[in-house]
Amino acid sequence: EIVVQLGNPVLSTSVKDENDEIEYTTDPELIHEKWGEIADVVIDGGVGGLDPSTVVDCTFHDPEITRQGKGVLKF
């Protein structure tokens, strides 16, 4: 839905900085404060969790999970 609304592909949907405090990677207001000058868009979806997302490679016919994370994947 985000891609449809933006009309463009999404390059990244999260921020990971090993040197940051947890709040700077989970709180939308703090994310905007730190990264808002260089990010095209920061969407406030509420405070995030610490579990990594699942990454799926869809560049070939059969999708392949490259990192298993939070959530259940349904094809």
RONU-412290 format. One record per residue (C-alpha): x, y negated, z; residue number from 1; residue in three letters. Coordinates in nm, 3 decimals. Layout:
REM residues N
<site><x>X</x><y>Y</y><z>Z</z><nr>NUM</nr><rest>Ala</rest></site>
...
//
This chain:
REM residues 75
<site><x>0.000</x><y>0.000</y><z>0.000</z><nr>1</nr><rest>Glu</rest></site>
<site><x>0.286</x><y>-0.241</y><z>0.077</z><nr>2</nr><rest>Ile</rest></site>
<site><x>0.438</x><y>-0.186</y><z>-0.268</z><nr>3</nr><rest>Val</rest></site>
<site><x>0.101</x><y>-0.245</y><z>-0.433</z><nr>4</nr><rest>Val</rest></site>
<site><x>0.047</x><y>-0.569</y><z>-0.239</z><nr>5</nr><rest>Gln</rest></site>
<site><x>0.399</x><y>-0.696</y><z>-0.308</z><nr>6</nr><rest>Leu</rest></site>
<site><x>0.393</x><y>-0.590</y><z>-0.671</z><nr>7</nr><rest>Gly</rest></site>
<site><x>0.757</x><y>-0.478</y><z>-0.638</z><nr>8</nr><rest>Asn</rest></site>
<site><x>0.948</x><y>-0.179</y><z>-0.504</z><nr>9</nr><rest>Pro</rest></site>
<site><x>1.064</x><y>-0.191</y><z>-0.143</z><nr>10</nr><rest>Val</rest></site>
<site><x>1.440</x><y>-0.163</y><z>-0.090</z><nr>11</nr><rest>Leu</rest></site>
<site><x>1.436</x><y>-0.111</y><z>0.286</z><nr>12</nr><rest>Ser</rest></site>
<site><x>1.171</x><y>-0.089</y><z>0.551</z><nr>13</nr><rest>Thr</rest></site>
<site><x>1.384</x><y>-0.100</y><z>0.863</z><nr>14</nr><rest>Ser</rest></site>
<site><x>1.691</x><y>-0.256</y><z>1.021</z><nr>15</nr><rest>Val</rest></site>
<site><x>1.966</x><y>-0.056</y><z>1.187</z><nr>16</nr><rest>Lys</rest></site>
<site><x>2.260</x><y>-0.224</y><z>1.354</z><nr>17</nr><rest>Asp</rest></site>
<site><x>2.466</x><y>-0.008</y><z>1.590</z><nr>18</nr><rest>Glu</rest></site>
<site><x>2.590</x><y>-0.319</y><z>1.774</z><nr>19</nr><rest>Asn</rest></site>
<site><x>2.243</x><y>-0.455</y><z>1.853</z><nr>20</nr><rest>Asp</rest></site>
<site><x>2.036</x><y>-0.419</y><z>2.165</z><nr>21</nr><rest>Glu</rest></site>
<site><x>1.733</x><y>-0.194</y><z>2.116</z><nr>22</nr><rest>Ile</rest></site>
<site><x>1.492</x><y>-0.490</y><z>2.123</z><nr>23</nr><rest>Glu</rest></site>
<site><x>1.650</x><y>-0.642</y><z>1.812</z><nr>24</nr><rest>Tyr</rest></site>
<site><x>1.569</x><y>-0.333</y><z>1.608</z><nr>25</nr><rest>Thr</rest></site>
<site><x>1.216</x><y>-0.270</y><z>1.742</z><nr>26</nr><rest>Thr</rest></site>
<site><x>1.057</x><y>-0.610</y><z>1.816</z><nr>27</nr><rest>Asp</rest></site>
<site><x>0.925</x><y>-0.786</y><z>1.502</z><nr>28</nr><rest>Pro</rest></site>
<site><x>0.973</x><y>-1.136</y><z>1.644</z><nr>29</nr><rest>Glu</rest></site>
<site><x>1.337</x><y>-1.067</y><z>1.735</z><nr>30</nr><rest>Leu</rest></site>
<site><x>1.396</x><y>-0.897</y><z>1.399</z><nr>31</nr><rest>Ile</rest></site>
<site><x>1.268</x><y>-1.211</y><z>1.225</z><nr>32</nr><rest>His</rest></site>
<site><x>1.479</x><y>-1.431</y><z>1.453</z><nr>33</nr><rest>Glu</rest></site>
<site><x>1.798</x><y>-1.242</y><z>1.364</z><nr>34</nr><rest>Lys</rest></site>
<site><x>1.737</x><y>-1.132</y><z>1.002</z><nr>35</nr><rest>Trp</rest></site>
<site><x>1.469</x><y>-1.374</y><z>0.875</z><nr>36</nr><rest>Gly</rest></site>
<site><x>1.718</x><y>-1.599</y><z>0.695</z><nr>37</nr><rest>Glu</rest></site>
<site><x>1.847</x><y>-1.315</y><z>0.474</z><nr>38</nr><rest>Ile</rest></site>
<site><x>1.536</x><y>-1.095</y><z>0.447</z><nr>39</nr><rest>Ala</rest></site>
<site><x>1.284</x><y>-1.178</y><z>0.176</z><nr>40</nr><rest>Asp</rest></site>
<site><x>0.994</x><y>-1.065</y><z>0.394</z><nr>41</nr><rest>Val</rest></site>
<site><x>0.954</x><y>-0.952</y><z>0.755</z><nr>42</nr><rest>Val</rest></site>
<site><x>0.619</x><y>-0.782</y><z>0.813</z><nr>43</nr><rest>Ile</rest></site>
<site><x>0.499</x><y>-0.768</y><z>1.174</z><nr>44</nr><rest>Asp</rest></site>
<site><x>0.356</x><y>-0.422</y><z>1.224</z><nr>45</nr><rest>Gly</rest></site>
<site><x>0.397</x><y>-0.432</y><z>1.601</z><nr>46</nr><rest>Gly</rest></site>
<site><x>0.682</x><y>-0.310</y><z>1.816</z><nr>47</nr><rest>Val</rest></site>
<site><x>0.846</x><y>-0.008</y><z>1.660</z><nr>48</nr><rest>Gly</rest></site>
<site><x>0.974</x><y>0.311</y><z>1.813</z><nr>49</nr><rest>Gly</rest></site>
<site><x>1.321</x><y>0.457</y><z>1.832</z><nr>50</nr><rest>Leu</rest></site>
<site><x>1.256</x><y>0.769</y><z>1.624</z><nr>51</nr><rest>Asp</rest></site>
<site><x>1.410</x><y>0.751</y><z>1.276</z><nr>52</nr><rest>Pro</rest></site>
<site><x>1.183</x><y>0.768</y><z>0.972</z><nr>53</nr><rest>Ser</rest></site>
<site><x>1.182</x><y>1.057</y><z>0.729</z><nr>54</nr><rest>Thr</rest></site>
<site><x>1.366</x><y>0.985</y><z>0.404</z><nr>55</nr><rest>Val</rest></site>
<site><x>1.244</x><y>1.158</y><z>0.088</z><nr>56</nr><rest>Val</rest></site>
<site><x>1.431</x><y>1.161</y><z>-0.244</z><nr>57</nr><rest>Asp</rest></site>
<site><x>1.168</x><y>1.127</y><z>-0.518</z><nr>58</nr><rest>Cys</rest></site>
<site><x>1.408</x><y>1.073</y><z>-0.807</z><nr>59</nr><rest>Thr</rest></site>
<site><x>1.348</x><y>1.424</y><z>-0.942</z><nr>60</nr><rest>Phe</rest></site>
<site><x>1.035</x><y>1.628</y><z>-1.014</z><nr>61</nr><rest>His</rest></site>
<site><x>1.035</x><y>1.803</y><z>-0.675</z><nr>62</nr><rest>Asp</rest></site>
<site><x>1.065</x><y>1.564</y><z>-0.378</z><nr>63</nr><rest>Pro</rest></site>
<site><x>1.345</x><y>1.658</y><z>-0.136</z><nr>64</nr><rest>Glu</rest></site>
<site><x>1.371</x><y>1.561</y><z>0.230</z><nr>65</nr><rest>Ile</rest></site>
<site><x>1.712</x><y>1.403</y><z>0.285</z><nr>66</nr><rest>Thr</rest></site>
<site><x>1.648</x><y>1.312</y><z>0.650</z><nr>67</nr><rest>Arg</rest></site>
<site><x>1.378</x><y>1.465</y><z>0.866</z><nr>68</nr><rest>Gln</rest></site>
<site><x>1.235</x><y>1.210</y><z>1.105</z><nr>69</nr><rest>Gly</rest></site>
<site><x>0.913</x><y>1.112</y><z>1.274</z><nr>70</nr><rest>Lys</rest></site>
<site><x>0.584</x><y>1.220</y><z>1.126</z><nr>71</nr><rest>Gly</rest></site>
<site><x>0.445</x><y>1.506</y><z>0.924</z><nr>72</nr><rest>Val</rest></site>
<site><x>0.520</x><y>1.509</y><z>0.553</z><nr>73</nr><rest>Leu</rest></site>
<site><x>0.239</x><y>1.623</y><z>0.324</z><nr>74</nr><rest>Lys</rest></site>
<site><x>0.293</x><y>1.673</y><z>-0.050</z><nr>75</nr><rest>Phe</rest></site>
//
